[in-house]
Amino acid sequence: MDCYFLHQNGHATAPGDEAFDATYKGKEGRRPRMQLVWRNIILMSLLHIGAVYGFTLIPSAKTLTLIWTALCYVFSGLGVTAGAHRLWSHRSYKASFPLRVFLALGNSMASQNDIYEWARDHRVHHKYSETDADPHNATRGFFFAHVGWLLVRKHPDVKEKGQKLDMSDLEEDKVVMFQRSRLSLVVMCFVLPTLVPWWGWGESLKVAAAHMWGNRPYDISINPRENRLVSLSALGEGFHNYHHTFPFDYGASEFGWRLNLTTAFIDLMCFLGLASDRKRVSKEMILARKQRTGNENSKSD
């Protein structure tokens, strides 16, 4: 197996240097007044209204449509978790060209902006976590961290720090840049998932909180927490205290496949020869960090 471990004196960072910058100090005085982006507010509102309406149509949907929905959920989810997050944001493993294409298509179906923008914002989030330069600063409240940050103009410090990051690794990735310039997220997210059931089996077209709650066993000085419910619903992305402590670990958790479908997927891709060089934190390094900065009363298993 090509998985290697990083010990206490080891380190690994993404080309954008994701290590937390403790020297950053926000500007004194009141924050700039938030500017609402009405286009995003309207689109996000319509999206959630449509989602609620979609739940009412589940009883009348065909079985194949429900299976297709589940497949789209996993496919798009992996595009974000195994793709934009663990591969392109953190470079926690290497992926072959076919796997990168697969993940880019899944990420497009998720339609959480393109890979380049997602990874840039996420690297800024890690480097300036929970400051004014953090795109979804959790200290501004649960709603802002979850969705509110998408409904307003970015804080000037977010733009400034994002422009200074080294994104050359993604700019040199043809899959990332093709998705950014050519691939329609609207087609992948809305049109394709709708048309496949319609064309394929005659379905009616009408059937179309990790920074706030949990424990901190690895580092009590940061706000991100471990939340099993988030891990279950987000394919393994809820081990957030661990992830912010060891962002270079491809598993984003010390527990392997437990509540972590994304890690299982990456391991399968490595077994098939489509991915390699997975970065992992040694048990000794985890234990040492928990004893040094963790909460002794928090259970991590």
C-alpha positions as CSV (number, residue, x, y, z in Angstrom):
1,M,0.0,0.0,0.0
2,D,1.2,3.5,-0.8
3,C,-0.2,5.2,2.3
4,Y,2.5,6.9,4.4
5,F,2.5,8.3,7.9
6,L,3.6,11.7,9.2
7,H,5.2,11.6,12.6
8,Q,5.6,14.3,15.2
9,N,8.4,16.1,13.3
10,G,6.7,15.6,9.9
11,H,4.7,18.1,8.0
12,A,2.7,18.5,4.8
13,T,0.9,21.5,3.4
14,A,-1.0,22.3,0.3
15,P,0.8,24.5,-2.2
16,G,-1.5,27.3,-1.0
17,D,0.1,26.9,2.5
18,E,-3.0,26.0,4.6
19,A,-1.2,26.3,8.0
20,F,-3.1,28.6,10.3
21,D,-1.6,32.1,10.2
22,A,-1.6,33.3,13.9
23,T,0.0,36.6,12.9
24,Y,-3.1,37.9,11.1
25,K,-4.9,40.6,13.0
26,G,-8.2,41.9,11.8
27,K,-8.6,45.6,11.3
28,E,-9.7,47.5,14.4
29,G,-13.2,49.1,14.5
30,R,-16.5,47.9,13.2
31,R,-16.8,45.4,10.4
32,P,-17.8,46.8,7.0
33,R,-21.5,46.8,6.6
34,M,-22.8,43.6,5.0
35,Q,-23.9,43.9,1.4
36,L,-26.7,41.5,0.4
37,V,-26.4,39.7,-2.9
38,W,-30.1,39.5,-3.9
39,R,-29.4,37.2,-6.9
40,N,-27.9,34.6,-4.5
41,I,-30.7,35.1,-2.0
42,I,-33.4,34.6,-4.6
43,L,-31.7,31.5,-6.1
44,M,-31.0,30.0,-2.7
45,S,-34.5,30.5,-1.6
46,L,-35.9,28.9,-4.7
47,L,-33.5,26.0,-4.4
48,H,-34.7,25.2,-0.8
49,I,-38.4,25.7,-1.7
50,G,-37.9,23.3,-4.5
51,A,-36.2,20.8,-2.2
52,V,-39.0,20.9,0.3
53,Y,-41.5,20.4,-2.5
54,G,-39.4,17.5,-3.8
55,F,-39.9,15.7,-0.5
56,T,-43.6,15.8,-1.0
57,L,-43.2,14.0,-4.3
58,I,-41.2,11.1,-3.0
59,P,-44.2,8.8,-2.4
60,S,-45.2,9.1,-6.1
61,A,-41.7,8.7,-7.6
62,K,-40.7,5.5,-9.4
63,T,-38.2,3.2,-7.7
64,L,-35.6,3.8,-10.4
65,T,-35.9,7.5,-9.7
66,L,-35.3,7.0,-6.0
67,I,-32.2,4.9,-6.8
68,W,-31.0,7.5,-9.3
69,T,-31.5,10.2,-6.6
70,A,-29.3,8.2,-4.2
71,L,-26.6,7.7,-6.8
72,C,-26.6,11.4,-7.6
73,Y,-26.3,12.2,-3.9
74,V,-23.3,10.0,-3.5
75,F,-21.7,11.0,-6.8
76,S,-22.1,14.8,-6.2
77,G,-21.1,14.3,-2.5
78,L,-17.8,12.6,-3.4
79,G,-17.1,15.3,-6.0
80,V,-17.0,17.7,-3.0
81,T,-15.5,15.6,-0.2
82,A,-13.0,13.4,-2.1
83,G,-12.5,16.0,-4.8
84,A,-12.7,19.7,-4.1
85,H,-11.9,19.1,-0.4
86,R,-9.4,16.3,0.2
87,L,-7.8,16.2,-3.2
88,W,-7.7,19.7,-4.6
89,S,-7.8,21.9,-1.4
90,H,-5.4,19.8,0.7
91,R,-3.6,17.6,-1.7
92,S,-3.9,14.8,0.8
93,Y,-3.5,12.1,-1.9
94,K,-2.8,11.9,-5.6
95,A,-5.5,11.0,-8.2
96,S,-5.1,9.7,-11.8
97,F,-6.6,11.6,-14.7
98,P,-9.7,9.4,-15.0
99,L,-10.4,9.7,-11.3
100,R,-9.9,13.5,-11.5
101,V,-12.4,13.7,-14.3
102,F,-14.9,11.6,-12.3
103,L,-14.5,13.8,-9.3
104,A,-14.8,17.0,-11.3
105,L,-18.1,15.8,-12.9
106,G,-19.4,14.9,-9.4
107,N,-18.3,18.3,-8.1
108,S,-20.1,20.0,-11.0
109,M,-23.3,18.1,-10.1
110,A,-23.0,19.4,-6.5
111,S,-22.8,22.9,-7.9
112,Q,-21.0,24.4,-5.0
113,N,-19.1,26.8,-7.2
114,D,-16.2,25.4,-9.4
115,I,-13.3,23.5,-7.9
116,Y,-10.8,26.4,-8.2
117,E,-13.1,28.8,-6.2
118,W,-14.1,26.1,-3.7
119,A,-10.4,25.2,-3.0
120,R,-9.3,28.8,-2.8
121,D,-12.0,29.7,-0.3
122,H,-11.2,26.5,1.7
123,R,-7.5,27.2,1.9
124,V,-8.2,30.7,3.1
125,H,-10.7,29.2,5.7
126,H,-7.9,27.0,7.1
127,K,-5.2,29.7,7.0
128,Y,-7.3,32.4,8.7
129,S,-9.9,30.2,10.5
130,E,-12.6,32.1,12.4
131,T,-11.2,35.6,11.7
132,D,-12.5,38.2,9.3
133,A,-10.4,36.7,6.6
134,D,-12.3,33.4,6.9
135,P,-15.0,33.2,4.2
136,H,-17.4,31.4,6.5
137,N,-16.3,32.6,9.9
138,A,-18.2,30.6,12.5
139,T,-17.8,33.3,15.1
140,R,-20.4,35.3,13.2
141,G,-23.1,32.7,14.0
142,F,-24.4,29.4,12.7
143,F,-26.5,30.8,9.9
144,F,-23.6,32.9,8.5
145,A,-21.2,30.0,8.6
146,H,-23.7,27.6,7.1
147,V,-25.3,29.6,4.3
148,G,-25.3,33.3,5.1
149,W,-21.8,33.9,3.8
150,L,-23.1,32.9,0.3
151,L,-25.7,35.6,0.5
152,V,-23.5,38.6,1.1
153,R,-20.4,40.2,-0.4
154,K,-17.2,38.8,1.0
155,H,-15.3,40.7,3.7
156,P,-12.5,42.7,2.1
157,D,-9.9,40.7,4.1
158,V,-11.2,37.4,2.5
159,K,-10.7,38.9,-1.0
160,E,-7.3,40.2,-0.1
161,K,-6.0,37.0,1.5
162,G,-7.5,34.9,-1.2
163,Q,-5.7,36.8,-3.9
164,K,-2.3,36.2,-2.2
165,L,-2.6,32.5,-2.0
166,D,-0.4,30.3,-4.3
167,M,-3.0,28.5,-6.5
168,S,-0.5,27.5,-9.2
169,D,-1.1,23.8,-8.6
170,L,-4.7,24.1,-9.6
171,E,-4.0,26.5,-12.4
172,E,-1.7,23.8,-13.9
173,D,-4.4,21.1,-13.5
174,K,-6.2,20.9,-16.9
175,V,-9.2,19.1,-15.4
176,V,-9.7,21.9,-12.8
177,M,-9.4,24.7,-15.4
178,F,-11.6,22.9,-17.9
179,Q,-14.3,22.7,-15.4
180,R,-13.9,26.3,-14.4
181,S,-14.1,27.6,-18.0
182,R,-16.2,25.1,-19.9
183,L,-18.3,22.8,-17.8
184,S,-21.8,24.1,-17.0
185,L,-22.7,23.5,-13.4
186,V,-26.4,24.3,-14.1
187,V,-26.5,21.5,-16.7
188,M,-24.8,19.0,-14.4
189,C,-26.7,19.9,-11.3
190,F,-30.2,20.5,-12.6
191,V,-30.7,19.5,-16.2
192,L,-28.9,16.1,-16.4
193,P,-30.4,14.7,-13.1
194,T,-33.8,15.7,-14.3
195,L,-33.6,14.5,-17.9
196,V,-32.1,11.0,-17.1
197,P,-35.3,9.7,-15.3
198,W,-37.5,11.4,-17.9
199,W,-35.7,9.9,-20.9
200,G,-34.6,6.7,-19.2
201,W,-37.8,5.3,-17.6
202,G,-40.6,7.8,-18.3
203,E,-40.6,9.6,-14.9
204,S,-42.9,12.7,-14.8
205,L,-40.9,15.9,-14.8
206,K,-42.8,17.1,-11.7
207,V,-40.8,14.6,-9.7
208,A,-37.7,16.0,-10.4
209,A,-23.1,21.8,12.0
210,A,-19.5,21.1,12.5
211,H,-18.2,24.4,13.7
212,M,-20.9,24.8,16.3
213,W,-21.8,21.6,18.1
214,G,-19.7,18.6,19.2
215,N,-16.5,17.9,21.2
216,R,-12.9,18.9,20.7
217,P,-10.6,16.0,21.7
218,Y,-7.6,17.1,19.6
219,D,-7.4,20.9,20.2
220,I,-9.6,22.9,22.5
221,S,-8.1,26.2,21.4
222,I,-10.0,26.1,18.0
223,N,-13.7,26.1,17.5
224,P,-14.2,23.2,15.0
225,R,-15.7,20.1,16.6
226,E,-16.4,16.4,16.1
227,N,-20.0,15.8,15.1
228,R,-21.2,12.3,14.1
229,L,-24.5,13.5,12.6
230,V,-22.6,15.7,10.2
231,S,-20.2,12.9,9.4
232,L,-23.1,10.6,8.6
233,S,-24.9,13.1,6.3
234,A,-21.8,14.6,4.7
235,L,-20.0,11.3,3.8
236,G,-17.4,11.7,6.6
237,E,-16.8,15.4,6.8
238,G,-17.9,15.8,10.4
239,F,-14.6,15.0,12.2
240,H,-13.8,18.7,12.1
241,N,-11.7,19.2,15.2
242,Y,-9.4,16.4,13.9
243,H,-9.4,17.9,10.4
244,H,-8.4,21.4,11.5
245,T,-5.7,19.9,13.7
246,F,-4.3,17.7,10.9
247,P,-5.6,19.1,7.6
248,F,-3.1,17.1,5.5
249,D,-4.6,13.7,6.5
250,Y,-6.5,12.3,3.6
251,G,-8.9,10.5,5.9
252,A,-9.9,13.6,7.8
253,S,-10.4,11.3,10.8
254,E,-8.3,8.8,12.9
255,F,-11.1,6.2,12.6
256,G,-10.7,5.0,9.0
257,W,-14.0,4.1,7.3
258,R,-16.2,4.6,10.4
259,L,-18.9,7.1,9.3
260,N,-16.5,8.1,6.5
261,L,-17.6,6.9,3.0
262,T,-15.2,9.4,1.4
263,T,-12.1,7.7,3.0
264,A,-13.4,4.3,1.9
265,F,-13.8,5.7,-1.6
266,I,-10.3,7.1,-1.7
267,D,-8.9,3.7,-0.4
268,L,-10.8,1.9,-3.1
269,M,-9.4,4.2,-5.8
270,C,-5.9,3.5,-4.4
271,F,-6.6,-0.3,-4.5
272,L,-7.6,0.1,-8.2
273,G,-4.5,2.1,-9.0
274,L,-6.3,5.3,-9.7
275,A,-5.0,7.2,-6.7
276,S,-1.8,7.2,-4.6
277,D,0.4,8.9,-2.0
278,R,-2.3,9.2,0.7
279,K,-1.0,11.2,3.7
280,R,-1.8,9.9,7.1
281,V,-1.0,11.0,10.7
282,S,0.7,8.5,12.9
283,K,-1.0,7.2,16.1
284,E,1.9,8.6,18.1
285,M,1.5,12.1,16.7
286,I,-2.3,12.0,17.4
287,L,-1.8,10.8,21.0
288,A,0.8,13.4,21.6
289,R,-1.4,16.2,20.2
290,K,-4.4,15.1,22.2
291,Q,-2.4,15.1,25.4
292,R,-0.9,18.5,24.7
293,T,-3.9,20.5,23.4
294,G,-7.0,18.2,23.6
295,N,-9.9,18.2,26.0
296,E,-9.4,15.3,28.4
297,N,-13.1,15.0,29.0
298,S,-13.9,14.6,25.3
299,K,-14.3,11.2,23.8
300,S,-12.9,10.8,20.2
301,D,-14.1,7.3,19.6
